[in-house]
Amino acid sequence: MAETVWLLDVDGVLNFIPYARDDAAGTWTDTERFRAGNGFMIHWSPSMLARIKAIHESGRAEVRWLTTWAEEANELLAERFGLPQLTVAGSPLAREELGWWKLPDAQAVYESGVRVVWTDDDLAFSTRAQAWLEEIGPERMLAIAPRGGLLPEHLDLIEKWLS
């Protein structure tokens, strides 16, 4: 098992079309769009995905999907994003309990003893997740809730934390 695991969401993090801001400083200058096989429009930055792939391939962090796309992230997005097939860390279909379905999956990865990077735009909306993150502290968990997509400054922070 990797020493560090990166739990990666898709919509709002990699796919930022609903939040694309042309006037925002620090956004990606290279973007592409395509309609995935399930009909959803995807808008992403190839240079962002190249940086994520480099982190994964270098072994600094094992990138895993933690997204409602679940296995469809591998089937419909990974190749287009230039990513290898990634482990799926959880699926909304596997959870019946109340609350945010991703939190127990993130907790399970953290409790396995690895360091964790968690990028999910919904982190800011889960009071249970926020309370848990405050309780465990930043030493082994870096959580980023990007508003408007993962930005270069977020990747700079992740790379610094991984060093």
C-alpha positions in Angstrom: 0.0 0.0 0.0 1.1 3.5 -0.7 2.4 5.8 2.1 0.0 8.5 0.9 -3.4 8.2 -0.8 -5.1 11.0 -2.7 -8.9 10.8 -2.7 -9.9 12.6 -5.9 -13.4 13.8 -6.7 -14.4 14.7 -10.3 -17.3 17.2 -10.5 -16.4 20.6 -9.1 -12.7 19.5 -8.8 -11.5 18.1 -12.1 -14.7 18.9 -14.0 -15.3 22.6 -13.5 -17.7 23.6 -16.3 -20.5 24.5 -13.9 -18.1 26.8 -12.1 -15.9 28.0 -14.9 -14.8 31.6 -14.3 -13.1 33.5 -17.2 -12.2 36.4 -15.0 -10.6 34.4 -12.1 -6.9 34.9 -11.5 -4.9 31.7 -11.3 -7.2 29.5 -13.4 -6.0 27.1 -16.0 -5.3 28.6 -19.4 -5.5 25.3 -21.2 -8.9 23.7 -21.1 -10.8 21.0 -23.1 -14.4 19.9 -23.2 -16.1 16.7 -24.2 -19.4 15.0 -23.7 -18.9 11.7 -21.7 -20.6 8.5 -22.7 -23.2 9.1 -20.0 -24.2 12.5 -21.6 -22.5 14.8 -19.0 -20.3 17.7 -20.4 -16.8 17.6 -19.0 -14.6 20.7 -18.9 -11.0 20.2 -17.6 -7.4 21.3 -17.8 -4.9 18.9 -19.4 -2.0 20.5 -17.5 -3.9 20.0 -14.2 -4.4 16.3 -15.1 -0.7 16.0 -16.2 0.4 17.2 -12.7 -1.9 14.8 -11.0 -0.7 11.9 -13.2 2.9 12.9 -12.4 2.2 12.7 -8.7 0.6 9.3 -9.0 3.3 7.9 -11.3 6.1 9.2 -9.1 4.7 7.3 -6.1 4.4 10.4 -4.0 0.7 9.6 -3.7 -1.5 6.8 -5.0 -4.5 8.6 -6.6 -7.9 6.9 -6.0 -11.3 8.0 -7.2 -13.8 9.1 -4.5 -16.5 10.4 -6.7 -20.2 9.7 -7.5 -18.8 8.6 -10.9 -17.4 5.6 -9.1 -16.2 3.0 -11.6 -17.5 5.2 -14.5 -14.5 7.5 -13.7 -12.3 4.7 -15.1 -14.7 3.7 -17.9 -15.6 7.1 -19.2 -12.9 9.6 -18.0 -9.5 8.1 -17.2 -8.3 7.6 -20.7 -9.5 11.0 -21.9 -7.8 12.6 -18.8 -4.6 10.7 -19.6 -4.8 8.9 -16.3 -4.3 5.2 -15.7 -7.1 3.1 -14.3 -7.3 4.1 -10.6 -8.7 2.3 -7.6 -12.2 3.4 -6.7 -12.2 4.2 -3.0 -16.0 4.1 -2.6 -19.3 4.3 -4.3 -22.6 5.9 -3.4 -24.3 2.7 -4.3 -22.5 0.8 -1.5 -23.9 3.1 1.3 -27.3 3.0 2.8 -26.7 5.0 6.0 -27.7 8.7 6.4 -25.2 11.4 5.8 -22.5 12.1 3.2 -21.6 8.8 1.7 -17.9 9.7 1.1 -17.0 10.4 4.7 -16.9 6.7 5.9 -14.8 5.8 2.9 -12.3 8.6 3.5 -12.2 7.7 7.2 -11.5 4.0 6.3 -8.5 5.1 4.1 -7.2 7.4 6.9 -7.6 4.7 9.6 -5.5 2.3 7.5 -2.5 4.4 8.6 -1.7 6.2 5.4 -1.4 10.0 4.9 -4.3 11.3 2.9 -5.0 14.1 0.5 -8.7 14.6 -0.1 -9.9 17.0 -2.8 -13.7 17.4 -2.9 -15.7 20.5 -3.4 -18.5 19.2 -1.1 -16.1 19.0 1.9 -17.2 22.5 2.9 -20.8 21.5 3.1 -20.5 18.5 5.4 -20.5 19.5 9.0 -19.6 15.9 10.1 -16.6 15.9 7.7 -15.5 19.4 9.0 -15.7 18.2 12.6 -13.8 15.1 11.9 -11.1 17.0 10.0 -10.7 19.4 12.9 -10.4 16.5 15.3 -7.7 14.6 13.4 -5.7 17.7 12.4 -3.5 18.4 9.4 -0.5 16.2 10.1 -1.7 13.1 8.2 -4.7 14.6 6.3 -4.7 17.5 3.8 -8.3 18.3 2.8 -9.0 20.9 0.1 -12.5 22.0 -0.9 -11.9 23.8 -4.2 -14.6 26.3 -5.2 -14.6 26.5 -9.0 -12.3 23.6 -9.6 -8.8 22.5 -8.5 -6.5 25.4 -9.2 -2.7 25.6 -9.8 -2.3 27.0 -6.2 -4.1 23.9 -4.8 -1.7 21.6 -6.7 1.2 23.7 -5.4 -0.1 23.2 -1.9 -0.5 19.5 -2.4 3.0 19.1 -3.9 4.5 21.0 -0.9 2.6 18.9 1.6 3.7 15.7 -0.1 7.4 16.8 0.1 
